[in-house]
């Protein structure tokens, strides 16, 4: 029987290395969400400002949410002059400044508390329909609407005087801060840097007004 042998010459050459696989491209970063998951309504206003559907601290449009002293970004147990950090402090509009704007600090993204001109636009460019414990605010431009609950206000001395605790006038009155301070020019020198502008309402009507900064009012964020 014949046996066939296979011979091979030895070589000192190293085998060529296999090519390394090309690295997979890094995924594109997801674009930053300027709304941080919060919903808004486009009322079609000339300014382009959009209004959130809920108050800061609320999960539903009809929920009251939290109350904040003007220029403060945290809630607290008592609302009085002695613990208001902005009472008597010289400040311009604080809209969008997370050091003073609760909407910016709590919601992030591009959210902010409305300026007085934003609130004035909401008042003048909308029909306000009382709905039992708040207002349906309906745009005159495109018919879209938001609901502003009458969340009352926090004022510890007033609550103590009335023998009660917590928010006053809930379901009856609404008070919503703007970021616009009540200026010295308007005040004529009285109560300088102690007041700020807000919108207030009850079943009898609504208007912009000014009040002492230590009061705890609601905040309805906006976004440009």
Protein Blocks (a to p, Z undefined) as FASTA:
>chain_A
ZZddddddddfbdcddddddddddddddddddfknopacddehianlpacdfbdehiabf
kbnbjaddehiabdcfbdcfklmckgopacddfehiaklmmklmmngmjbdcddfklmmm
mmmmpccddehjaccdddfklopacddddebjadfklmmmnopghjehihkaccdddfbd
cdfklnnopaphkaccdddddfkbccdddddfkbccddddddZZ
